[in-house]
Amino acid sequence: MVDVSVLTAIGVDQDGFRRMLGVAEGHKEDKAGWLGFLKHLKERGLKGVRLMISDACLGLTEAMAEVFPDADWQRCAVHFYRNVFSHVPSSKVRDGGRHAQGDTRPGKPRGS
């Protein structure tokens, strides 16, 4: 068994539909791996990238700044909350999840 990373890019077209832009096997999720992947996508004709959403992978954000310098970057909310909740005591995670969804009312969550 060999550990590898699978680098993926999914885009949203002008009609709001998700499209698979590319998939590549990488040895690591480092800047070099992401740089090669993003350059490949650009060489294949990817243009007009306005926003990239990902986890807080430093290599990806650095590569993105080189290949698509005009694009903005946003941290994925799912990864953000997973990171936050990994530091929250398990007895408080349910309340944190409610607050993350905008429910700041004290007491039991809806449906309880």
Secondary structure as UniProt FT lines:
FT   STRAND          5..12
FT   TURN            14..15
FT   STRAND          18..26
FT   HELIX           31..43
FT   TURN            44..45
FT   STRAND          51..54
FT   HELIX           58..67
FT   TURN            69..70
FT   STRAND          72..75
FT   HELIX           77..85
FT   TURN            86..87
FT   HELIX           90..92
FT   HELIX           93..100
FT   TURN            101..102
FT   TURN            110..111
//
